[in-house]
Amino acid sequence: ADIAAEVEKLRSTVRIRSKDKTTFHCIVGKEDMDAEAIAENIETVLKSVEEKLERGRMNIKSAYVKTTMGSPVRVI
């Protein structure tokens, strides 16, 4: 296996965490990223979560984006 390719693959993945099985948290970008890149990352995460849920998007009630110290902004 190509080690460099594996390292790059792992660098481009995120971990989605859940404490109570109803709320999920993950990093989708950094403040210095442009809005389009962050939006693309959000769409990718939502699509990944939807694929794991029995009823897909119907099981997602809401989604928020926030900076570390900022207020949350609802996107769904």
N, C-alpha and C positions, 0 to 999 in steps of 0.2 A: 504494500500500500504506500502511496505517496504521502509522506508525513506532512509536507507543506500544505497539500490540499486539505488534509484532515484538520490541521490547525486553522486554516482559513475558514473552513466550514463551521468549526466550533465558535470562531470569533463572530460569525454572522448569525448565531442563534441566540434566543432569549429564553429565560426560564419564567414560566407563568406560575405564580404561587397562589395558594388559597389556604386560608386558615379555617374557614367555616363551610367550605364547599359551595358557597353562594356568591362570594366576593373574590375576584381575582385581581392580582397586581402584576404588572411587568413594566420594564423600561422600554419605551418606544423611540427614544431619541434624546438629544441633548439640546440645550438652549441655543447653541450656535448653529444648529441645523436649520435649513430652510423649511417652510411650512409644507411644501409638497412632499419632501422626503419623510417628514413626520407623519403626514396623512397616509402615505403609502405604507409605512410601518404599522400604523393603526389598523388599516384595512387588512393587512396580512395577518396580524394577531387575531382580529375578529373572525376572519375566515377560518383560521386554524382552530379556534375555540368552537365555532359553529359546527365544524366537521366532527367534533368529539361529542356534541350534544345530541340527544335523541331527537329532539324537535328542531334542531338547528337554530336559526335566528329567532324563532318564536320563543325560545328560552332565555333570550337576552333582553332584560327589562331596560337597562340603561348602561351607558358607558361614559366615563369622565376622563379628562386629561388634566394634569396639573404639574406644575413645576415643584421642586422640593419644598419651597417655602410659600408657594402661591396658592391661590384659591382654586378649587376644581371648576372645570368648565364642562358642561354636559355636551357630548357629541352625538349621543343617541338617546 
